[in-house]
Amino acid sequence: MSAKTGGVGGNVECLTRKVVEKESLESYRYYLSRRTVLQMLKDRGYDIPDSELSGSLTEFCSVFGDKPDVERLRLCFPLLSNPSKKMLVIYLGTEEIKTQVIRGVLGQIVNKESLHGLILILQSKMNHFARKEVQKFPAQVEIFQITDLLVNITKHILVPKHEILTVEDKQKLLKKYKVEEKQLPQMLRTDALARYYGLEKGQVLKLTYMDGIAKSLETYRCVL
């Protein structure tokens, strides 16, 4: 397989081959995942500065070092459409994540009411009780493994062009084809694209598959 940004075979084509010799594999993993998160938030409509998106590995290491402190990797950006609503991104450590860890992390968050959402990036397993604790948080919480973020899936050559329909466009679509929402092809919220965009139940994603230069096929998926 190949990607628009270069080959990604063999699970990121063996990370160690791409690491700049003077940088560590650990910092490289953080750099890649952070870059994907920034791109993901940008695609969701958050106000991400271009300087954050264009930073190089060398620049990342000059700021965070070869063994980054996860506390310093936190990100917080506002929605362009509503700057009072923010998304907070927190990296957790490599130890198994237990209830007290989640309580400690969530207890440190101030102004919870201004958060539009919270993303936790894991490097180890989170036990059942810790997941229950996450559910008590007042804002929506999304959980990603760091390995899921080493490559931006939306840039893969095999992923079709995708567009999230507005509420109005969704209603036009249903009216045009004279169908109900439940009759549309479905996509689980656990699907990689649905997770990337943070899609909610009932949202519709338009997918455009290209076949050659001129031909294209459009289809739709409604999130369950």
C-alpha positions in Angstrom: 0.0 0.0 0.0 1.0 3.6 -0.5 -0.2 6.9 0.9 -0.4 10.4 -0.6 2.4 11.5 1.6 4.6 8.4 0.9 4.6 4.7 1.7 3.0 3.4 4.8 3.4 -0.3 4.4 4.2 -2.6 7.3 2.6 -0.4 9.9 4.2 2.9 9.1 7.0 1.2 7.2 9.0 0.4 10.3 9.3 3.6 12.2 12.9 3.2 13.0 13.9 3.6 9.3 12.4 7.1 9.3 13.7 8.4 12.5 16.3 11.1 12.2 19.5 9.6 13.7 19.9 12.3 16.4 16.2 12.0 17.4 14.7 9.2 19.5 11.9 6.8 18.4 9.9 7.9 21.4 9.9 11.6 20.3 9.1 10.5 16.7 6.0 8.7 17.8 4.9 11.7 19.8 5.6 14.0 16.9 3.6 11.9 14.4 0.6 11.4 16.7 0.6 15.1 17.6 0.7 16.1 13.9 -2.3 13.8 13.2 -4.2 15.2 16.1 -3.6 18.8 14.9 -4.8 17.9 11.4 -7.8 16.1 12.8 -8.8 19.1 14.9 -8.3 21.4 11.9 -10.6 19.1 9.9 -13.2 19.3 12.6 -13.3 23.1 12.5 -11.0 24.0 15.3 -8.7 27.1 15.1 -5.3 25.5 14.5 -2.4 27.9 13.6 -0.5 27.0 10.4 2.7 27.1 12.4 1.5 24.2 14.5 0.6 22.1 11.4 3.9 22.8 9.6 6.4 22.1 12.4 9.2 19.6 11.6 10.5 16.7 13.8 13.6 18.7 14.5 11.6 21.7 15.7 9.4 19.4 17.8 12.5 17.9 19.5 14.0 21.3 20.1 10.9 22.2 22.1 10.1 18.9 23.8 13.4 17.0 23.8 14.1 13.3 23.0 11.9 12.1 25.8 8.9 14.4 25.9 7.0 15.0 29.2 3.4 14.1 28.4 2.2 17.0 30.6 3.8 19.4 28.1 2.2 17.7 25.1 -1.3 18.9 26.1 -3.2 20.8 23.4 -6.2 23.1 23.7 -7.8 24.9 20.8 -11.2 26.7 20.3 -13.8 26.0 17.7 -13.7 28.6 14.9 -17.5 28.8 14.9 -17.7 29.2 18.7 -14.4 30.2 20.4 -15.9 29.7 23.8 -16.0 26.0 23.2 -12.6 24.2 23.3 -11.1 20.8 22.7 -8.5 19.6 25.2 -6.1 16.8 24.2 -4.2 14.9 27.0 -1.5 12.3 26.6 -1.4 9.6 29.2 1.8 7.7 30.3 2.9 4.2 29.5 1.7 2.6 32.8 -1.6 0.8 32.9 -4.4 3.4 33.3 -6.4 2.9 36.5 -9.2 4.8 38.2 -6.9 7.0 40.3 -5.0 8.1 37.2 -8.2 9.2 35.5 -9.5 10.9 38.6 -6.2 12.7 38.9 -6.2 13.9 35.3 -9.8 15.0 35.2 -9.5 16.7 38.6 -6.8 18.9 37.2 -9.0 20.3 34.4 -10.3 23.7 35.2 -13.2 25.4 33.4 -14.8 22.0 32.4 -17.9 23.9 31.4 -16.0 25.6 28.5 -14.9 22.3 27.0 -16.5 21.1 23.8 -14.7 17.8 24.2 -11.7 15.9 25.6 -9.4 13.6 23.8 -7.3 11.1 25.7 -4.3 9.5 23.9 -3.3 6.2 25.5 0.0 4.3 25.4 -1.2 1.4 27.4 -4.4 -0.4 28.5 -7.2 1.4 30.4 -9.0 -1.0 32.7 -12.8 -1.3 33.0 -13.1 0.8 36.2 -11.0 3.6 34.7 -13.3 3.7 31.6 -16.3 3.9 34.0 -14.6 6.9 35.6 -14.2 8.6 32.2 -17.9 8.4 31.6 -18.5 10.7 34.6 -16.8 13.6 32.9 -19.3 16.3 31.9 -17.9 16.8 28.3 -17.7 14.2 25.6 -14.5 12.1 25.9 -12.8 10.3 23.0 -10.1 7.8 23.5 -7.4 7.0 21.0 -4.4 4.7 21.2 -1.2 6.5 20.1 -0.6 3.8 17.5 -3.9 4.8 15.8 -2.5 8.3 15.2 0.9 7.6 13.7 -0.7 8.0 10.2 -3.5 10.2 9.1 -5.9 7.8 7.5 -7.7 10.5 5.6 -4.6 11.0 3.5 -4.3 7.4 2.4 -4.7 6.9 -1.3 -7.3 4.2 -0.8 -9.6 6.4 1.3 -12.3 8.1 -0.9 -12.9 11.8 -0.8 -15.3 12.5 2.0 -17.6 15.3 3.0 -19.7 15.7 6.1 -23.2 16.8 5.2 -24.9 19.7 7.1 -28.3 19.1 8.6 -29.9 21.0 5.6 -27.9 18.9 3.0 -28.9 15.7 4.8 -32.6 16.7 4.5 -32.2 17.5 0.9 -30.6 14.1 0.3 -33.4 12.3 2.0 -36.0 14.3 0.0 -34.2 13.8 -3.3 -34.1 10.0 -3.0 -37.4 9.8 -1.0 -35.8 7.7 1.7 -35.7 7.7 5.5 -32.5 8.1 7.5 -32.6 4.4 8.5 -32.6 3.4 4.8 -29.2 5.0 4.1 -26.1 2.8 4.1 -24.7 2.8 7.6 -21.4 3.5 9.3 -20.6 2.6 12.9 -19.3 5.3 15.2 -16.3 3.0 15.7 -15.4 3.3 12.1 -12.0 5.0 11.6 -13.4 7.8 9.6 -16.2 8.4 12.0 -13.8 8.6 14.9 -11.4 10.9 13.0 -14.2 13.4 12.4 -15.9 12.8 15.8 -19.2 12.1 14.1 -22.3 11.7 16.1 -25.3 9.3 15.5 -27.4 10.5 12.6 -24.7 12.5 10.8 -24.1 11.6 7.1 -20.8 11.3 5.3 -20.6 11.6 1.5 -18.0 9.4 0.0 -16.7 10.0 -3.6 -14.7 7.2 -5.2 -12.6 8.0 -8.2 -12.3 5.5 -11.0 -9.7 6.7 -13.5 -9.6 10.4 -14.6 -13.2 11.2 -15.3 -15.4 8.6 -13.6 -16.5 8.9 -10.0 -19.0 7.2 -7.8 -20.8 8.9 -4.9 -22.3 7.1 -2.0 -23.4 8.0 1.5 -23.1 6.6 5.0 -25.3 7.5 8.0 -23.6 7.1 11.4 -25.2 4.6 13.8 
